[in-house]
Structures are given as C-alpha cells and as structure tokens.
Amino acid sequence: MSIDARVRAYWREEFSLIALLLLFFIAIVAFGYSLPFDARLFPLIIGVAGIVLTLTVALAQVRRRRAGALARAQLSA
C-alpha cells in the first residue's frame, strides 16, 4: 500500500467520523425540540455546540488537506 493510498484512507476515515458526529449532534437538536422549554435547553446547547465544533474541525481539516496538496504540487514542480 503506497503512502498516498494510506493518506486517502486516513482522510476518508476522518471525514466519515466528522459526518457521523455531525449527524449525532443534529439528532440531539432535532429530538430536543419536542421537549418542554426547561428540558429542551440543555440538549439544544450541547447539540448546537457540538455542531459548531464539528464544523470547525471539518473546516480545519479541509484547509489542512488543501495546504498539503498545494505543498505536494509545489514540491513536484
């Protein structure tokens, strides 16, 4: 298995985990809406914070991947 194949597999696993976490936190928010306001507050705060953090991690990983691809392109040129 080449290094490029390992890196692609790593990225695929990482983005799968990000997608799974995003779905989990969206489900928390979705199921929290049917609760009364007192009980809804905690799941909404946890769900929204989780969504924001997951999207932040995803954005950072996309930027990191693009920077790595750009660096590899510059090295090969």
C-alpha distances in whole Angstrom, upper triangle without the diagonal:
4,7,8,6,7,10,11,11,13,15,16,16,19,21,21,22,25,26,27,29,30,31,33,35,36,37,39,41,42,43,45,47,49,50,53,53,54,51,49,48,46,43,44,43,40,39,39,38,35,34,35,33,30,31,31,27,26,28,27,23,24,25,23,20,22,23,20,19,23,22,19,21,24,22,21,24
4,5,5,6,9,10,11,12,14,15,17,19,20,21,23,25,26,27,29,30,32,33,35,36,38,39,41,42,44,45,47,50,51,54,53,54,51,49,49,46,44,44,43,40,39,39,38,35,34,35,32,29,30,30,26,25,26,25,21,22,23,20,18,20,20,17,16,19,18,15,18,20,18,17,21
4,5,5,6,9,10,10,12,14,15,16,18,20,21,23,24,26,27,29,30,32,33,35,36,38,39,40,42,44,46,48,49,52,51,52,49,47,46,44,41,41,41,38,36,37,35,32,32,32,29,27,27,27,24,22,24,22,18,19,20,17,15,17,17,14,14,17,16,13,16,18,16,16,19
4,5,5,6,9,10,11,12,14,15,16,18,20,21,22,24,26,27,29,30,32,33,34,36,38,39,40,42,44,46,48,50,50,50,48,45,45,43,40,40,39,37,35,35,34,31,30,30,28,25,25,25,22,20,21,20,17,17,18,15,12,14,15,12,11,14,14,11,13,16,15,14,18
4,5,5,6,9,10,10,12,14,15,16,18,20,21,22,24,26,27,29,30,31,33,35,36,37,39,41,42,45,46,49,49,49,47,44,44,42,39,39,39,36,34,35,33,30,30,30,28,25,25,26,22,21,22,21,18,18,20,17,14,16,18,15,14,17,17,15,17,20,19,18,21
4,5,5,6,9,10,11,12,14,15,17,18,20,21,23,24,26,27,29,30,32,33,35,36,37,39,41,43,44,48,47,47,45,43,42,40,37,37,37,34,32,33,32,28,28,29,26,23,24,24,21,19,21,20,16,17,19,16,14,17,18,14,15,18,18,15,18,21,19,19,23
4,5,5,6,9,10,10,12,14,15,16,18,20,21,22,24,26,27,28,30,32,33,34,36,38,39,42,43,46,45,46,43,41,40,38,36,35,35,32,30,31,29,26,26,26,23,21,21,21,18,16,18,16,13,13,15,13,10,13,14,11,11,15,15,13,15,18,17,17,21
4,5,5,6,9,10,11,12,14,15,16,18,20,21,22,24,26,27,28,30,32,32,34,36,38,40,42,45,44,45,42,40,39,37,35,34,34,31,29,30,29,26,25,25,23,20,20,21,18,16,17,17,13,13,15,13,10,13,15,12,12,15,16,14,16,19,19,18,21
4,5,5,6,9,10,10,12,14,15,16,18,20,21,23,25,26,27,29,31,31,33,35,37,39,40,43,43,43,41,38,38,36,33,33,33,30,28,29,28,25,24,25,23,20,21,21,18,16,18,18,14,15,17,16,13,16,18,15,15,19,19,17,20,23,22,22,25
4,5,5,6,9,10,11,12,14,15,17,18,20,21,23,24,26,27,29,30,32,33,35,38,39,42,41,41,39,36,36,34,31,31,31,28,26,27,26,22,22,23,20,17,18,19,15,14,16,15,11,13,15,13,11,15,16,14,15,18,18,17,20,22,22,22,25
4,5,5,6,8,10,10,12,14,15,16,18,20,21,22,24,26,27,28,30,31,33,36,37,40,39,40,37,35,34,32,30,29,29,26,25,25,24,21,20,20,18,15,15,16,13,11,13,12,9,10,12,11,8,12,14,12,13,16,17,16,18,21,21,21,24
4,5,5,6,9,10,10,12,14,15,16,18,20,21,22,24,26,27,28,30,32,34,36,39,38,39,36,34,34,32,29,29,29,26,24,25,24,21,20,21,19,16,16,17,14,12,15,15,11,12,15,14,12,14,17,15,15,19,20,19,21,24,24,24,27
4,6,5,6,9,10,10,12,14,15,16,19,20,21,23,25,26,27,29,31,33,34,37,37,37,34,32,32,30,27,27,27,24,22,23,23,19,19,20,18,15,16,17,14,12,16,15,12,13,17,15,14,17,19,17,18,21,22,21,23,26,26,27,29
4,5,5,6,9,10,11,12,14,15,17,18,20,21,23,24,26,27,29,32,33,36,35,35,33,30,30,28,25,25,25,22,20,21,20,16,16,17,15,11,13,14,10,9,12,12,9,11,14,12,11,15,17,16,17,20,21,20,23,25,25,26,29
4,5,5,6,8,10,10,12,14,15,16,18,20,21,22,24,26,27,30,31,34,33,34,32,29,29,27,24,24,24,21,19,19,19,16,14,15,14,10,11,13,10,7,11,11,9,9,13,13,11,14,17,16,17,20,21,21,23,25,26,26,29
4,5,5,6,9,10,11,12,14,15,16,19,20,21,22,24,26,28,30,33,33,33,31,28,28,26,23,23,24,21,19,20,19,16,15,17,15,12,13,15,13,10,14,15,12,13,17,16,15,18,20,20,20,23,24,24,26,29,29,29,32
4,5,5,6,8,10,10,12,14,15,17,19,20,21,23,25,27,28,31,31,31,28,26,26,24,21,21,21,18,16,18,17,13,13,15,13,10,12,14,11,10,14,14,12,14,17,17,16,19,21,20,21,24,25,25,27,30,30,31,34
4,5,5,6,9,10,11,12,14,15,17,18,20,21,23,26,27,30,29,30,27,24,24,22,19,19,19,16,14,15,14,11,10,12,10,6,8,10,8,7,10,12,10,11,15,15,15,17,19,19,20,23,24,25,27,29,30,31,33
4,5,5,6,9,10,10,12,14,15,16,18,20,22,24,25,28,28,29,26,24,24,22,19,19,19,17,14,15,15,12,10,13,12,9,9,12,11,9,12,14,13,13,17,17,17,19,21,22,22,25,26,27,28,31,32,32,34
4,5,5,6,9,10,11,12,14,15,16,18,20,22,24,27,27,28,25,22,23,21,18,18,19,16,13,15,15,12,11,14,13,10,12,15,13,12,15,17,15,16,20,20,20,22,24,24,25,28,29,29,31,34,34,35,37
4,5,5,6,9,10,11,13,14,15,17,19,21,22,25,25,25,22,20,20,18,15,15,15,12,10,12,12,8,8,11,10,7,10,12,11,11,14,15,15,16,19,19,20,22,24,24,26,28,29,30,32,34,35,36,38
4,5,5,6,9,10,11,12,14,15,17,20,21,24,23,24,22,19,19,17,14,14,14,12,9,10,11,8,6,9,9,6,8,11,11,10,13,15,15,15,18,19,20,22,24,24,25,28,29,30,31,34,35,36,38
4,6,5,6,9,10,10,12,14,16,18,19,23,23,24,21,18,19,18,14,14,16,13,10,12,13,10,9,12,13,10,11,15,14,13,16,19,18,18,22,23,22,24,27,27,28,30,32,33,34,36,38,38,40
4,6,5,6,9,10,11,12,15,17,18,21,21,22,19,16,17,15,12,12,14,11,8,11,12,9,9,13,13,10,13,16,15,15,18,20,19,21,23,24,24,27,29,29,30,33,34,34,36,38,39,40,42
4,5,5,6,9,10,11,13,15,16,19,18,19,17,14,14,12,9,9,10,8,5,7,9,6,6,10,10,9,11,14,14,14,17,19,19,20,23,24,24,26,28,29,30,32,34,35,36,38,40,41,43
4,5,5,6,9,10,11,14,15,18,18,19,17,14,15,14,10,10,12,10,7,8,11,9,7,11,12,11,12,15,16,15,17,20,20,21,23,25,25,27,29,30,31,33,35,36,37,39,41,41,43
4,5,5,6,8,10,12,13,17,17,19,16,13,15,14,10,10,13,11,8,11,13,11,10,14,15,14,15,18,19,18,21,23,23,24,27,28,28,30,32,33,34,36,38,38,40,42,43,44,46
4,6,5,6,9,11,11,14,15,15,12,10,11,10,6,7,10,8,6,9,11,10,10,13,14,14,16,18,19,19,22,24,24,25,28,29,29,31,33,34,35,37,39,40,41,43,45,46,47
4,6,5,7,10,10,13,13,14,12,9,10,10,6,5,8,8,5,7,10,10,9,12,14,14,15,18,19,19,21,23,24,25,27,29,30,31,33,34,35,37,39,40,41,43,45,46,48
4,5,6,8,10,13,14,16,13,10,12,13,9,9,12,12,9,11,14,13,12,15,17,17,17,20,22,21,23,26,26,27,29,31,31,33,35,36,37,39,41,42,43,45,46,47,49
4,6,6,8,11,13,14,11,9,12,12,9,9,13,12,10,13,15,15,14,18,19,19,20,23,24,24,26,28,29,29,32,33,34,35,38,39,39,42,43,44,45,48,49,50,52
4,6,6,9,9,11,8,5,8,9,6,6,10,10,9,11,14,14,14,17,19,19,20,23,24,24,26,28,29,30,32,34,34,36,38,39,40,42,44,45,46,48,50,51,53
4,5,8,8,11,10,6,9,11,9,8,12,13,11,12,16,16,16,18,20,20,21,24,25,26,27,30,31,31,33,35,36,37,39,41,42,43,45,46,47,49,51,52,54
4,7,9,11,10,8,11,13,11,11,15,16,14,16,19,19,19,22,24,24,25,27,29,29,30,33,34,34,37,38,39,40,43,44,45,46,48,49,50,53,54,55,57
4,6,8,6,5,9,11,10,10,14,15,14,16,18,19,19,22,24,24,25,28,29,30,31,34,35,35,38,39,40,42,44,45,46,48,49,51,52,54,55,56,58
4,6,6,6,9,11,11,12,14,16,16,17,20,21,22,24,26,26,28,30,31,32,34,36,37,38,40,41,42,44,46,47,48,50,52,53,54,56,58,59,60
4,6,5,6,9,10,10,12,14,15,16,18,20,20,22,24,25,26,28,30,31,32,34,35,36,38,40,41,42,44,46,47,48,50,52,53,54,56,58,59
4,6,6,8,10,11,12,14,15,16,18,20,21,22,24,26,27,28,30,31,33,34,36,37,39,40,42,43,45,46,48,49,51,52,54,55,57,58,60
4,6,7,8,9,11,12,13,15,17,18,19,21,23,24,25,27,28,30,31,33,34,36,37,39,40,42,43,44,46,48,49,50,52,54,55,57,58
4,6,6,6,9,10,11,12,14,15,16,18,20,21,22,24,26,27,28,30,31,33,34,36,37,39,40,42,43,45,46,48,49,51,52,54,55
4,6,5,6,9,10,11,12,14,15,16,18,20,21,22,24,26,27,29,30,32,33,34,36,38,39,40,42,43,45,46,48,49,51,53,54
4,5,5,6,8,10,11,12,14,15,16,18,20,21,22,24,26,27,28,30,32,33,34,36,37,39,40,42,43,45,46,48,49,51,53
4,6,5,6,8,10,10,12,14,15,16,18,20,21,22,24,25,27,28,30,31,32,34,36,37,38,40,41,43,44,46,47,49,51
4,5,5,6,8,10,10,12,14,15,16,18,20,21,22,24,25,27,28,30,31,33,34,36,37,39,40,42,43,45,46,48,49
4,6,5,6,8,10,11,12,14,15,16,18,20,21,22,24,26,27,28,30,32,33,34,36,37,39,40,42,43,45,47,48
4,6,5,6,9,10,10,12,14,15,16,18,20,21,22,24,26,27,28,30,31,33,34,36,37,39,40,42,43,45,46
4,5,5,6,9,10,10,12,14,15,16,18,20,21,22,24,25,27,28,30,31,33,34,36,37,39,40,42,43,45
4,5,5,6,9,10,11,12,14,15,16,18,20,21,23,24,26,27,29,30,32,33,34,36,37,39,41,42,43
4,5,5,6,8,10,11,12,14,15,16,18,20,21,22,24,26,27,28,30,32,33,35,36,37,39,41,42
4,5,5,6,8,10,10,12,14,15,16,18,20,21,22,24,26,27,28,30,31,33,34,36,37,39,41
4,6,5,6,8,10,10,12,14,15,16,18,20,21,22,24,26,27,28,30,31,33,35,36,37,39
4,6,5,6,9,10,11,12,14,15,17,18,20,21,22,24,26,27,28,30,32,33,35,36,38
4,5,5,6,9,10,11,12,14,15,16,18,20,21,22,24,26,27,28,30,31,33,35,36
4,5,5,6,9,10,11,12,14,15,16,18,20,21,22,24,26,27,29,30,31,33,35
4,5,5,6,9,10,10,12,14,15,16,18,20,21,22,24,26,27,29,30,32,33
4,5,5,6,9,10,11,12,14,15,16,18,20,21,22,24,26,27,29,30,32
4,5,5,6,9,10,10,12,14,15,16,18,20,21,22,24,26,27,29,30
4,5,5,6,9,10,10,12,14,15,16,18,20,21,22,24,26,27,29
4,5,5,6,9,10,11,12,14,15,16,18,20,21,23,24,26,27
4,6,5,6,9,10,10,12,14,15,16,18,20,21,22,24,26
4,5,5,6,9,10,10,12,14,15,16,18,20,21,22,24
4,5,5,6,9,10,11,12,14,15,16,18,20,21,23
4,5,5,6,9,10,10,12,14,15,16,18,20,21
4,5,5,6,9,10,10,12,14,15,16,18,20
4,5,5,6,9,10,11,12,14,15,17,18
4,5,5,6,9,10,10,12,14,15,17
4,5,5,6,9,10,11,12,14,15
4,5,5,6,9,10,11,12,14
4,5,5,6,9,10,11,12
4,5,5,6,9,10,11
4,5,5,6,9,10
4,5,5,6,9
4,5,5,6
4,5,5
4,6
4
